[in-house]
């Protein structure tokens, strides 16, 4: 049995290396905090978002874009609630 574990582990590691490399490639880009050079672009994006909301641009979304926007909103809400549960260290209420 011990003779079979060695080749199995080496096969698992060989299969995991390309996936891990892809993860690291995207993690370096997506998980870094914004740099000071990104702030003007962020402000412009927020301005476009607000002007689009005022002009009614949201009425011209396709069903797919609306569905994806709804999923992103639900994901952000879940981040908030999970963060609250982690911060409280309880699922319901605070430990007083």
C-alpha positions in Angstrom: 0.0 0.0 0.0 2.8 2.4 0.9 4.4 1.8 -2.6 1.2 3.1 -4.3 1.0 6.2 -2.2 4.2 7.7 -3.6 3.2 7.6 -7.3 -0.3 8.8 -6.4 1.1 11.9 -4.5 3.5 12.7 -7.3 0.7 12.4 -9.9 -1.6 14.7 -7.8 1.2 17.3 -7.5 1.9 17.2 -11.2 -1.8 17.7 -12.0 -2.1 20.6 -9.5 0.9 22.6 -10.6 -0.7 24.2 -13.8 -3.9 25.0 -11.9 -2.0 26.5 -9.0 0.1 28.6 -11.5 -3.1 29.9 -13.1 -4.4 30.8 -9.6 -1.3 32.7 -8.7 -1.3 34.6 -12.0 -4.9 35.8 -11.4 -4.3 36.3 -7.7 -1.5 38.8 -8.3 -3.8 40.9 -10.4 -7.1 40.6 -8.7 -6.2 40.4 -5.1 -3.9 43.4 -4.9 -5.2 46.6 -3.3 -5.7 49.6 -5.5 -2.6 51.8 -6.1 -2.6 55.6 -6.0 -2.6 55.6 -9.8 -5.9 53.7 -9.8 -7.8 56.3 -7.8 -8.7 58.6 -10.8 -10.0 55.6 -12.8 -12.1 54.6 -9.8 -13.5 58.1 -9.4 -14.4 58.2 -13.2 -16.1 54.8 -12.9 -18.2 55.9 -10.0 -19.1 59.1 -11.9 -20.2 57.0 -14.9 -22.2 54.8 -12.6 -24.0 57.7 -11.1 -24.7 59.5 -14.4 -26.0 56.2 -15.9 -28.3 55.8 -12.9 -29.6 59.3 -13.4 -30.1 59.0 -17.1 -31.9 55.7 -17.0 -29.2 53.7 -18.7 -30.0 50.8 -16.4 -33.3 50.4 -18.4 -31.3 49.4 -21.5 -29.6 46.4 -20.0 -30.0 42.9 -21.4 -31.5 40.2 -19.2 -28.1 38.6 -19.0 -26.4 41.8 -17.8 -29.2 42.5 -15.3 -28.9 38.9 -14.0 -25.1 39.2 -13.7 -25.4 42.5 -11.9 -27.9 41.0 -9.5 -25.6 38.1 -8.8 -22.7 40.5 -8.1 -25.0 42.5 -5.7 -26.0 39.3 -3.8 -22.3 38.3 -3.6 -21.3 41.6 -2.1 -24.2 41.3 0.4 -23.0 37.8 1.3 -19.5 39.2 1.9 -21.0 41.7 4.3 -23.0 39.2 6.2 -20.2 36.6 6.4 -17.9 39.4 7.6 -20.3 40.4 10.2 -20.6 36.8 11.5 -16.8 36.5 11.6 -16.5 39.8 13.4 -19.2 38.9 15.9 -17.9 35.3 16.3 -21.6 34.3 16.5 -24.2 33.7 13.8 -27.0 35.4 15.7 -26.4 38.5 17.8 -23.4 39.7 19.7 -21.9 37.9 22.7 -22.6 40.4 25.4 
